[in-house]
Amino acid sequence: MMDTDDTTPAGVASLLGGDGPFARELPNFAPRAAQQAMAAAVAEAIFGRETLVAEAGTGTGKTYAYLVPALRSGERVIVSTGTKALQDQLYFRDLPKVRSVLDARIKTALLKGRANYLCLYRLDQTVREGASFDKVQAAQLATIRAWSARTRRGDRMELAEVPEESPLWPRVTSTPENCLGMECPFHDDCHVVKARREAQEADLVVVNHHLLFADLALKQEGFGEILPGAAAFILDEAHQVPELAGQFFSQSVSARQLGDLAQDSLRECSGVTGAIGLLLEPIEALQDALRKLRLAMELLPPRGAFAALEASAAVREGLHETAGLLATLADLLASQAERSRGFANAHERAAMLADRLERILEQASGRDVRWYELFPRGFALHATPLDLAAPLRTMRERSQAAWIFTSATLSVAGKFEHFARQLGLDEPRAVLLESPFDYAQQALCYLPDGLPDPAARDYTERVLDAVLPVLQASNGRAFLLFTSHRALRRAAELLAERVPWPLFVQGTAPRHQLLEDFRHSGHGVLLGAASFWEGVDVAGDALSVVVIDKLPFAAPDDPVLVARLEALEQQGINPFMGWQVPAAAIALKQGAGRLIRSVTDRGVLVLCDPRLVSKGYGRLFLASLPPMPRTRELGAVQAFFAPAAAPEESAA
């Protein structure tokens, strides 16, 4: 039976104290005041069904700070993380430890989106088709078949031998559109059904933000729910929430969805007499229209506002022709819907996509931003709500649950207004917990002098000139972060000729492989952009320098951002200071957070953008970073590394 004292905020905090079970049972556990304060705040929020925003600096131990109160609450709790990798780490590493120490006898479950689970029906179909796979894919299919006979969960993360990007995975997993549901002959053994059943019976469910918002957005539309109702939602890596929520409250149609529908309808014809005669022509017409439409879009920028599509007569005609052909196909599929499970499913998908495409093509209300994206062989059309605060507020109110948002990066210069405004949080309770790391001793921030304006044509070359002496002082062991892939490629070219250390460049190998190789190299230089700004966790000597080339302002080609900035201006808010600077400051904190990952790490953060010093808003960025000494002198950087280098030199 649970000790009632353990369920109060003070009691929960004491579990993580010097006399608590964690200090007794975990060999490397160090009690931290910030961790205990966060645990008490989370316990209070769960008990009072309140909203809490908690920024916990790197090293606070925020995972235990929310798991302990969650397990002690006696309530049903959903914990959501930013990525599937973090989800697995939480479920397979952190949660079992906390459960064991607390002797918490509760049911837990791990739930991912359906694309992560093997679909037995689609695997069976793929094997039966006996398609002409190349040697590699044939071997991968054999591996998947062998694994399918022994796996209990059917989670593709178990099967490292088949790469995540293999074209086989989409053929042997299902989507909401092509799942046959109760009609599926494999329904009783379905991995998705089993995982959802486990989640509905569990006291604590670990999900990821993609799944959480897909479910909450669907629930809003009245399609029922995947996740069980909960008393508390704890969102880790919560800085990702505003952007992800935007994706899930959007209406979208992609060329891939339409192409898959055409392929699946054609495949279904083989088992139904006379269907091919009726459907072949309209299916081929739709496929042809999609190809012509993509070709008409060829000269457009990779993403942009809908107005750019409507300005081109060829694109405009192509969109309406595609919509007409899709509506025709939906009508014809209706006549076959009762003849097979596959046709019933294809008809539902066609009707849903036709309706969605029509809504996007119609002049949307001023509440939505309509925009497009181009891919090498396809495109996607979107209508995204201009203001996410309203649907998110409705969602929270409907849940009647506690909502706890936590991350190492939610505030800007100690204030949470930007994050709160995006999520529609009206004066939430907020706690800001400093990292226990001694940044004054462990780190140095270097702002090189004499760099040109970041718009200068030779900016990347000049950045590398300033950074090379730092790399020489640190003997490699560096992570260079860029705000664009173009700058990343240029830097990789230049460095290849100028440094003796191995280079690890984003895009040349899978991310986990690059990080593993970089760690083991000891003196490597890692170059990354975009997704590398967060989630790179290299503790120890392998990483002693983080270089950031420019302030990470969002690309001005984002049509949703442009529309949001215009809306802010109409409300009398300065869009640059009210949105762009805070968003970039949070992104900068993420990048800078790669440097110090443990109490023994030492390192230099090199911020190259001269606007940090020359512009008034630079102070906001610097005030948002951990409290480390700053210098403009290269000599100070060399002196910082000198003591660490001395023993190596004497050993040589």
DOGULO-353378 format. One record per residue (C-alpha): residue number from 1; residue in one letter; x, z, y. Coordinates in steps of 0.1 Angstrom, whole numbers, plus 5000, padded with zeros to 4 digits. Example, Ala and Ser with C-alpha at 12.3 -4.5 7.8 and 13.67 -1.06 7.14 Angstrom:
REC num residuo    u    w    v
REC   1       A 5123 5078 4955
REC   2       S 5137 5071 4989
***
This chain:
REC num residuo    u    w    v
REC   1       M 5000 5000 5000
REC   2       M 5013 4991 5035
REC   3       D 5024 5020 5057
REC   4       T 5000 5019 5087
REC   5       D 5028 5028 5111
REC   6       D 5045 4995 5103
REC   7       T 5016 4976 5117
REC   8       T 5018 4989 5153
REC   9       P 5041 4970 5177
REC  10       A 5065 5000 5178
REC  11       G 5064 5003 5140
REC  12       V 5070 4966 5135
REC  13       A 5100 4967 5159
REC  14       S 5115 4997 5141
REC  15       L 5116 4977 5108
REC  16       L 5143 4956 5125
REC  17       G 5161 4986 5140
REC  18       G 5193 5004 5129
REC  19       D 5174 5027 5105
REC  20       G 5151 5000 5092
REC  21       P 5150 4982 5058
REC  22       F 5167 4951 5071
REC  23       A 5198 4970 5082
REC  24       R 5199 4988 5048
REC  25       E 5193 4958 5026
REC  26       L 5209 4927 5043
REC  27       P 5247 4929 5044
REC  28       N 5252 4908 5076
REC  29       F 5222 4921 5095
REC  30       A 5229 4934 5130
REC  31       P 5201 4952 5149
REC  32       R 5193 4935 5182
REC  33       A 5172 4949 5210
REC  34       A 5159 4915 5220
REC  35       Q 5147 4908 5184
REC  36       Q 5129 4941 5183
REC  37       A 5113 4935 5217
REC  38       M 5100 4901 5206
REC  39       A 5087 4915 5173
REC  40       A 5067 4941 5192
REC  41       A 5053 4915 5216
REC  42       V 5043 4892 5187
REC  43       A 5026 4921 5169
REC  44       E 5007 4929 5200
REC  45       A 4996 4893 5205
REC  46       I 4984 4890 5169
REC  47       F 4964 4923 5171
REC  48       G 4948 4914 5205
REC  49       R 4943 4876 5197
REC  50       E 4963 4869 5228
REC  51       T 4984 4840 5240
REC  52       L 5022 4847 5242
REC  53       V 5050 4826 5254
REC  54       A 5084 4839 5242
REC  55       E 5117 4824 5251
REC  56       A 5144 4838 5228
REC  57       G 5180 4827 5235
REC  58       T 5202 4815 5207
REC  59       G 5212 4843 5184
REC  60       T 5182 4865 5191
REC  61       G 5169 4861 5155
REC  62       K 5135 4849 5166
REC  63       T 5125 4838 5130
REC  64       Y 5126 4874 5117
REC  65       A 5110 4885 5151
REC  66       Y 5078 4866 5143
REC  67       L 5079 4867 5105
REC  68       V 5080 4905 5103
REC  69       P 5049 4911 5125
REC  70       A 5031 4881 5108
REC  71       L 5036 4896 5073
REC  72       R 5027 4931 5085
REC  73       S 4996 4920 5104
REC  74       G 4972 4919 5074
REC  75       E 4959 4887 5091
REC  76       R 4960 4850 5081
REC  77       V 4988 4833 5100
REC  78       I 4999 4797 5104
REC  79       V 5036 4792 5113
REC  80       S 5045 4758 5126
REC  81       T 5080 4744 5131
REC  82       G 5094 4714 5149
REC  83       T 5107 4694 5119
REC  84       K 5103 4692 5081
REC  85       A 5139 4703 5077
REC  86       L 5132 4735 5097
REC  87       Q 5100 4740 5077
REC  88       D 5119 4739 5044
REC  89       Q 5146 4763 5058
REC  90       L 5119 4787 5069
REC  91       Y 5099 4786 5037
REC  92       F 5127 4785 5011
REC  93       R 5154 4806 5029
REC  94       D 5140 4829 5056
REC  95       L 5105 4838 5044
REC  96       P 5117 4849 5008
REC  97       K 5143 4872 5024
REC  98       V 5118 4889 5048
REC  99       R 5091 4892 5020
REC 100       S 5116 4908 4997
REC 101       V 5129 4933 5023
REC 102       L 5093 4942 5033
REC 103       D 5081 4940 4997
REC 104       A 5052 4920 5011
REC 105       R 5028 4910 4983
REC 106       I 5010 4882 5000
REC 107       K 5003 4846 4992
REC 108       T 5024 4821 5011
REC 109       A 5022 4783 5011
REC 110       L 5041 4753 5024
REC 111       L 5021 4723 5036
REC 112       K 5033 4690 5049
REC 113       G 5016 4657 5060
REC 114       R 5004 4635 5031
REC 115       A 5032 4610 5035
REC 116       N 5056 4636 5022
REC 117       Y 5039 4638 4988
REC 118       L 5041 4613 4959
REC 119       C 5008 4595 4954
REC 120       L 5003 4591 4916
REC 121       Y 4977 4563 4921
REC 122       R 5000 4542 4943
REC 123       L 5030 4549 4921
REC 124       D 5009 4536 4891
REC 125       Q 4998 4506 4911
REC 126       T 5034 4498 4922
REC 127       V 5046 4500 4886
REC 128       R 5017 4478 4873
REC 129       E 5023 4451 4899
REC 130       G 5058 4447 4885
REC 131       A 5068 4432 4919
REC 132       S 5101 4415 4921
REC 133       F 5122 4444 4934
REC 134       D 5159 4439 4940
REC 135       K 5184 4459 4919
REC 136       V 5185 4489 4942
REC 137       Q 5148 4492 4946
REC 138       A 5142 4488 4909
REC 139       A 5166 4517 4902
REC 140       Q 5149 4538 4929
REC 141       L 5115 4532 4914
REC 142       A 5128 4542 4880
REC 143       T 5142 4574 4896
REC 144       I 5109 4582 4913
REC 145       R 5090 4576 4880
REC 146       A 5113 4600 4861
REC 147       W 5110 4626 4889
REC 148       S 5071 4622 4889
REC 149       A 5070 4635 4853
REC 150       R 5088 4668 4861
REC 151       T 5080 4677 4898
REC 152       R 5055 4704 4905
REC 153       R 5051 4699 4942
REC 154       G 5056 4661 4945
REC 155       D 5075 4667 4978
REC 156       R 5099 4638 4984
REC 157       M 5124 4662 5000
REC 158       E 5132 4673 4963
REC 159       L 5145 4638 4955
REC 160       A 5177 4633 4976
REC 161       E 5187 4603 4954
REC 162       V 5161 4581 4970
REC 163       P 5169 4578 5008
REC 164       E 5142 4588 5032
REC 165       E 5143 4553 5048
REC 166       S 5138 4535 5014
REC 167       P 5110 4509 5017
REC 168       L 5096 4522 4984
REC 169       W 5084 4555 4998
REC 170       P 5055 4539 5018
REC 171       R 5044 4521 4985
REC 172       V 5043 4554 4965
REC 173       T 5028 4577 4991
REC 174       S 4994 4576 5007
REC 175       T 4980 4574 5043
REC 176       P 4947 4589 5055
REC 177       E 4935 4553 5056
REC 178       N 4943 4542 5020
REC 179       C 4937 4575 5002
REC 180       L 4908 4571 4977
REC 181       G 4899 4608 4979
REC 182       M 4874 4621 4953
REC 183       E 4871 4586 4939
REC 184       C 4908 4585 4929
REC 185       P 4914 4585 4891
REC 186       F 4944 4608 4896
REC 187       H 4925 4632 4919
REC 188       D 4928 4662 4895
REC 189       D 4966 4660 4895
REC 190       C 4970 4650 4932
REC 191       H 4999 4667 4949
REC 192       V 4982 4666 4983
REC 193       V 4950 4682 4970
REC 194       K 4971 4709 4952
REC 195       A 4992 4717 4983
REC 196       R 4960 4719 5005
REC 197       R 4943 4742 4980
REC 198       E 4973 4765 4979
REC 199       A 4973 4765 5017
REC 200       Q 4936 4774 5019
REC 201       E 4942 4804 4996
REC 202       A 4973 4816 5013
REC 203       D 4978 4845 5038
REC 204       L 5007 4827 5055
REC 205       V 5011 4789 5057
REC 206       V 5042 4771 5069
REC 207       V 5034 4737 5085
REC 208       N 5051 4714 5110
REC 209       H 5038 4705 5145
REC 210       H 5029 4669 5133
REC 211       L 5006 4682 5107
REC 212       L 4992 4710 5128
REC 213       F 4982 4687 5156
REC 214       A 4970 4659 5133
REC 215       D 4947 4685 5118
REC 216       L 4936 4701 5151
REC 217       A 4930 4667 5166
REC 218       L 4909 4656 5136
REC 219       K 4890 4688 5136
REC 220       Q 4880 4681 5172
REC 221       E 4865 4648 5161
REC 222       G 4846 4666 5134
REC 223       F 4863 4653 5102
REC 224       G 4867 4687 5087
REC 225       E 4899 4706 5084
REC 226       I 4931 4706 5064
REC 227       L 4944 4739 5075
REC 228       P 4924 4771 5069
REC 229       G 4912 4790 5099
REC 230       A 4937 4816 5110
REC 231       A 4939 4847 5131
REC 232       A 4972 4836 5146
REC 233       F 4992 4804 5152
REC 234       I 5029 4808 5157
REC 235       L 5046 4777 5170
REC 236       D 5085 4777 5168
REC 237       E 5105 4751 5187
REC 238       A 5074 4751 5210
REC 239       H 5092 4730 5237
REC 240       Q 5083 4700 5215
REC 241       V 5046 4707 5216
REC 242       P 5035 4689 5249
REC 243       E 5049 4655 5238
REC 244       L 5036 4658 5202
REC 245       A 5002 4669 5213
REC 246       G 5001 4638 5235
REC 247       Q 5006 4616 5204
REC 248       F 4978 4633 5185
REC 249       F 4952 4633 5212
REC 250       S 4958 4595 5217
REC 251       Q 4939 4566 5202
REC 252       S 4964 4542 5186
REC 253       V 4963 4509 5166
REC 254       S 4995 4493 5152
REC 255       A 5003 4459 5138
REC 256       R 5016 4477 5107
REC 257       Q 4982 4494 5101
REC 258       L 4964 4461 5104
REC 259       G 4990 4444 5082
REC 260       D 4987 4471 5055
REC 261       L 4949 4468 5056
REC 262       A 4952 4430 5050
REC 263       Q 4977 4435 5021
REC 264       D 4957 4462 5005
REC 265       S 4925 4441 5007
REC 266       L 4942 4411 4992
REC 267       R 4956 4433 4964
REC 268       E 4922 4446 4956
REC 269       C 4908 4411 4952
REC 270       S 4928 4406 4919
REC 271       G 4904 4430 4901
REC 272       V 4871 4418 4915
REC 273       T 4855 4385 4905
REC 274       G 4849 4361 4934
REC 275       A 4864 4383 4961
REC 276       I 4894 4361 4967
REC 277       G 4872 4331 4976
REC 278       L 4854 4352 5002
REC 279       L 4883 4372 5017
REC 280       L 4914 4351 5014
REC 281       E 4908 4329 5045
REC 282       P 4898 4358 5069
REC 283       I 4927 4379 5057
REC 284       E 4952 4351 5063
REC 285       A 4936 4344 5097
REC 286       L 4942 4380 5107
REC 287       Q 4978 4380 5094
REC 288       D 4984 4348 5113
REC 289       A 4968 4362 5145
REC 290       L 4991 4392 5143
REC 291       R 5022 4371 5140
REC 292       K 5011 4349 5169
REC 293       L 5003 4379 5191
REC 294       R 5037 4395 5184
REC 295       L 5054 4362 5193
REC 296       A 5034 4361 5226
REC 297       M 5047 4396 5234
REC 298       E 5084 4386 5228
REC 299       L 5094 4385 5265
REC 300       L 5078 4418 5275
REC 301       P 5098 4450 5279
REC 302       P 5099 4472 5247
REC 303       R 5072 4495 5262
REC 304       G 5050 4494 5292
REC 305       A 5015 4498 5308
REC 306       F 4986 4478 5295
REC 307       A 4985 4458 5327
REC 308       A 5016 4439 5315
REC 309       L 4997 4427 5284
REC 310       E 4967 4417 5304
REC 311       A 4988 4397 5329
REC 312       S 4998 4373 5301
REC 313       A 4970 4348 5292
REC 314       A 4985 4343 5257
REC 315       V 4987 4380 5249
REC 316       R 4952 4386 5263
REC 317       E 4937 4358 5242
REC 318       G 4957 4371 5211
REC 319       L 4944 4406 5215
REC 320       H 4907 4394 5217
REC 321       E 4912 4370 5188
REC 322       T 4927 4398 5167
REC 323       A 4898 4421 5175
REC 324       G 4873 4394 5166
REC 325       L 4890 4387 5133
REC 326       L 4893 4424 5124
REC 327       A 4855 4429 5131
REC 328       T 4847 4398 5109
REC 329       L 4869 4412 5081
REC 330       A 4852 4446 5084
REC 331       D 4818 4429 5080
REC 332       L 4829 4409 5049
REC 333       L 4845 4440 5033
REC 334       A 4812 4458 5038
REC 335       S 4796 4433 5014
REC 336       Q 4823 4442 4987
REC 337       A 4823 4480 4994
REC 338       E 4802 4489 4964
REC 339       R 4822 4467 4940
REC 340       S 4853 4489 4939
REC 341       R 4868 4521 4952
REC 342       G 4896 4501 4969
REC 343       F 4871 4479 4987
REC 344       A 4851 4509 4999
REC 345       N 4882 4524 5013
REC 346       A 4894 4491 5029
REC 347       H 4859 4487 5046
REC 348       E 4861 4522 5061
REC 349       R 4896 4515 5074
REC 350       A 4887 4481 5089
REC 351       A 4856 4496 5106
REC 352       M 4876 4525 5120
REC 353       L 4905 4503 5133
REC 354       A 4880 4477 5147
REC 355       D 4862 4505 5166
REC 356       R 4895 4520 5179
REC 357       L 4909 4486 5189
REC 358       E 4877 4478 5208
REC 359       R 4879 4511 5227
REC 360       I 4915 4506 5237
REC 361       L 4908 4470 5248
REC 362       E 4878 4480 5270
REC 363       Q 4887 4492 5304
REC 364       A 4894 4528 5295
REC 365       S 4883 4557 5318
REC 366       G 4907 4570 5344
REC 367       R 4913 4599 5321
REC 368       D 4934 4578 5297
REC 369       V 4967 4559 5301
REC 370       R 4967 4526 5281
REC 371       W 5001 4514 5270
REC 372       Y 5020 4495 5243
REC 373       E 5052 4496 5223
REC 374       L 5071 4467 5207
REC 375       F 5091 4470 5174
REC 376       P 5113 4443 5158
REC 377       R 5084 4429 5138
REC 378       G 5053 4447 5152
REC 379       F 5036 4465 5180
REC 380       A 5014 4495 5187
REC 381       L 4986 4499 5213
REC 382       H 4977 4534 5227
REC 383       A 4953 4552 5249
REC 384       T 4968 4586 5258
REC 385       P 4949 4613 5278
REC 386       L 4964 4617 5312
REC 387       D 4959 4655 5311
REC 388       L 4966 4673 5279
REC 389       A 4958 4708 5293
REC 390       A 4920 4704 5288
REC 391       P 4919 4693 5251
REC 392       L 4946 4719 5243
REC 393       R 4927 4747 5261
REC 394       T 4895 4737 5242
REC 395       M 4913 4738 5209
REC 396       R 4928 4773 5215
REC 397       E 4894 4787 5227
REC 398       R 4876 4772 5197
REC 399       S 4902 4788 5173
REC 400       Q 4896 4823 5187
REC 401       A 4931 4831 5174
REC 402       A 4963 4844 5188
REC 403       W 4987 4816 5200
REC 404       I 5024 4824 5201
REC 405       F 5048 4798 5215
REC 406       T 5085 4804 5210
REC 407       S 5117 4785 5215
REC 408       A 5152 4790 5230
REC 409       T 5141 4766 5259
REC 410       L 5108 4771 5276
REC 411       S 5117 4784 5310
REC 412       V 5133 4768 5341
REC 413       A 5154 4792 5361
REC 414       G 5135 4821 5344
REC 415       K 5100 4807 5351
REC 416       F 5075 4793 5327
REC 417       E 5052 4773 5351
REC 418       H 5061 4739 5338
REC 419       F 5054 4747 5301
REC 420       A 5023 4766 5309
REC 421       R 5009 4738 5331
REC 422       Q 5014 4712 5304
REC 423       L 4995 4733 5278
REC 424       G 4968 4745 5301
REC 425       L 4979 4782 5297
REC 426       D 4965 4802 5326
REC 427       E 4989 4831 5333
REC 428       P 4999 4837 5297
REC 429       R 5018 4868 5288
REC 430       A 5055 4857 5288
REC 431       V 5087 4874 5276
REC 432       L 5122 4861 5283
REC 433       L 5148 4875 5259
REC 434       E 5184 4868 5267
REC 435       S 5208 4857 5239
REC 436       P 5230 4886 5226
REC 437       F 5260 4863 5228
REC 438       D 5287 4872 5254
REC 439       Y 5288 4839 5273
REC 440       A 5311 4854 5299
REC 441       Q 5338 4858 5273
REC 442       Q 5328 4831 5247
REC 443       A 5322 4801 5270
REC 444       L 5332 4782 5301
REC 445       C 5312 4756 5320
REC 446       Y 5334 4728 5334
REC 447       L 5321 4705 5362
REC 448       P 5347 4678 5366
REC 449       D 5355 4668 5402
REC 450       G 5355 4633 5416
REC 451       L 5330 4615 5393
REC 452       P 5309 4587 5409
REC 453       D 5271 4585 5411
REC 454       P 5256 4582 5376
REC 455       A 5242 4548 5386
REC 456       A 5278 4534 5390
REC 457       R 5285 4505 5367
REC 458       D 5317 4521 5354
REC 459       Y 5302 4556 5350
REC 460       T 5308 4559 5313
REC 461       E 5344 4548 5316
REC 462       R 5350 4574 5344
REC 463       V 5333 4601 5323
REC 464       L 5357 4595 5294
REC 465       D 5387 4596 5318
REC 466       A 5375 4631 5328
REC 467       V 5368 4642 5293
REC 468       L 5399 4630 5275
REC 469       P 5422 4658 5288
REC 470       V 5395 4683 5276
REC 471       L 5396 4668 5242
REC 472       Q 5434 4669 5241
REC 473       A 5432 4706 5251
REC 474       S 5406 4714 5223
REC 475       N 5423 4690 5198
REC 476       G 5390 4671 5192
REC 477       R 5363 4694 5178
REC 478       A 5338 4680 5203
REC 479       F 5302 4668 5206
REC 480       L 5295 4642 5232
REC 481       L 5259 4638 5242
REC 482       F 5246 4608 5261
REC 483       T 5213 4601 5278
REC 484       S 5212 4565 5266
REC 485       H 5221 4546 5235
REC 486       R 5239 4520 5256
REC 487       A 5263 4546 5271
REC 488       L 5268 4560 5235
REC 489       R 5278 4526 5222
REC 490       R 5302 4520 5251
REC 491       A 5318 4554 5247
REC 492       A 5323 4548 5210
REC 493       E 5341 4515 5217
REC 494       L 5364 4530 5243
REC 495       L 5372 4562 5223
REC 496       A 5380 4543 5192
REC 497       E 5411 4529 5210
REC 498       R 5420 4561 5228
REC 499       V 5418 4591 5205
REC 500       P 5436 4601 5173
REC 501       W 5407 4621 5158
REC 502       P 5379 4608 5135
REC 503       L 5348 4596 5154
REC 504       F 5313 4603 5140
REC 505       V 5288 4580 5158
REC 506       Q 5250 4584 5156
REC 507       G 5235 4554 5139
REC 508       T 5265 4547 5116
REC 509       A 5253 4570 5089
REC 510       P 5222 4593 5083
REC 511       R 5222 4623 5106
REC 512       H 5227 4650 5079
REC 513       Q 5256 4630 5065
REC 514       L 5273 4627 5100
REC 515       L 5269 4664 5106
REC 516       E 5283 4673 5072
REC 517       D 5313 4650 5076
REC 518       F 5319 4662 5112
REC 519       R 5319 4699 5100
REC 520       H 5344 4692 5073
REC 521       S 5367 4670 5094
REC 522       G 5378 4701 5114
REC 523       H 5390 4680 5144
REC 524       G 5363 4653 5147
REC 525       V 5345 4639 5177
REC 526       L 5307 4635 5173
REC 527       L 5287 4611 5196
REC 528       G 5250 4613 5198
REC 529       A 5219 4606 5220
REC 530       A 5182 4613 5220
REC 531       S 5174 4632 5188
REC 532       F 5209 4647 5187
REC 533       W 5201 4668 5218
REC 534       E 5185 4694 5195
REC 535       G 5188 4707 5160
REC 536       V 5226 4701 5157
REC 537       D 5238 4734 5144
REC 538       V 5276 4736 5139
REC 539       A 5289 4772 5141
REC 540       G 5327 4779 5139
REC 541       D 5358 4761 5150
REC 542       A 5346 4726 5141
REC 543       L 5327 4725 5174
REC 544       S 5344 4739 5205
REC 545       V 5334 4714 5232
REC 546       V 5300 4700 5242
REC 547       V 5300 4671 5268
REC 548       I 5268 4660 5286
REC 549       D 5272 4627 5305
REC 550       K 5241 4628 5328
REC 551       L 5211 4650 5336
REC 552       P 5185 4641 5310
REC 553       F 5157 4628 5332
REC 554       A 5130 4610 5312
REC 555       A 5133 4572 5312
REC 556       P 5113 4557 5341
REC 557       D 5099 4530 5317
REC 558       D 5075 4555 5301
REC 559       P 5040 4544 5312
REC 560       V 5024 4578 5304
REC 561       L 5050 4596 5325
REC 562       V 5046 4572 5354
REC 563       A 5008 4577 5353
REC 564       R 5012 4615 5351
REC 565       L 5036 4616 5381
REC 566       E 5011 4595 5401
REC 567       A 4983 4620 5392
REC 568       L 5004 4649 5403
REC 569       E 5011 4632 5436
REC 570       Q 4974 4628 5442
REC 571       Q 4970 4666 5435
REC 572       G 4995 4672 5463
REC 573       I 5023 4683 5439
REC 574       N 5058 4668 5443
REC 575       P 5062 4649 5410
REC 576       F 5100 4651 5411
REC 577       M 5103 4688 5416
REC 578       G 5070 4697 5399
REC 579       W 5076 4677 5366
REC 580       Q 5108 4656 5363
REC 581       V 5133 4683 5372
REC 582       P 5117 4711 5351
REC 583       A 5114 4687 5321
REC 584       A 5151 4676 5325
REC 585       A 5162 4712 5329
REC 586       I 5146 4722 5295
REC 587       A 5162 4692 5278
REC 588       L 5196 4701 5294
REC 589       K 5193 4737 5280
REC 590       Q 5186 4722 5245
REC 591       G 5218 4701 5247
REC 592       A 5239 4730 5261
REC 593       G 5225 4752 5233
REC 594       R 5246 4732 5207
REC 595       L 5278 4750 5219
REC 596       I 5277 4787 5210
REC 597       R 5259 4793 5177
REC 598       S 5274 4826 5166
REC 599       V 5290 4858 5180
REC 600       T 5325 4845 5171
REC 601       D 5321 4810 5186
REC 602       R 5341 4800 5217
REC 603       G 5337 4768 5236
REC 604       V 5336 4747 5268
REC 605       L 5305 4730 5281
REC 606       V 5314 4699 5302
REC 607       L 5286 4688 5325
REC 608       C 5297 4655 5341
REC 609       D 5268 4647 5364
REC 610       P 5279 4652 5400
REC 611       R 5243 4658 5411
REC 612       L 5246 4693 5397
REC 613       V 5268 4701 5427
REC 614       S 5258 4675 5453
REC 615       K 5220 4679 5452
REC 616       G 5199 4709 5460
REC 617       Y 5180 4707 5427
REC 618       G 5213 4710 5409
REC 619       R 5210 4748 5414
REC 620       L 5178 4749 5393
REC 621       F 5196 4732 5364
REC 622       L 5226 4756 5366
REC 623       A 5203 4786 5369
REC 624       S 5185 4776 5337
REC 625       L 5218 4777 5316
REC 626       P 5232 4807 5298
REC 627       P 5253 4829 5322
REC 628       M 5288 4815 5317
REC 629       P 5317 4812 5342
REC 630       R 5320 4779 5359
REC 631       T 5350 4759 5370
REC 632       R 5360 4726 5386
REC 633       E 5396 4730 5375
REC 634       L 5410 4712 5344
REC 635       G 5437 4739 5343
REC 636       A 5411 4766 5336
REC 637       V 5399 4746 5306
REC 638       Q 5434 4742 5293
REC 639       A 5440 4779 5297
REC 640       F 5407 4787 5279
REC 641       F 5420 4768 5248
REC 642       A 5457 4779 5251
REC 643       P 5454 4813 5232
REC 644       A 5436 4797 5203
REC 645       A 5462 4769 5201
REC 646       A 5492 4792 5202
REC 647       P 5491 4805 5166
REC 648       E 5487 4769 5153
REC 649       E 5518 4757 5172
REC 650       S 5539 4786 5160
REC 651       A 5528 4779 5124
REC 652       A 5538 4743 5128
***
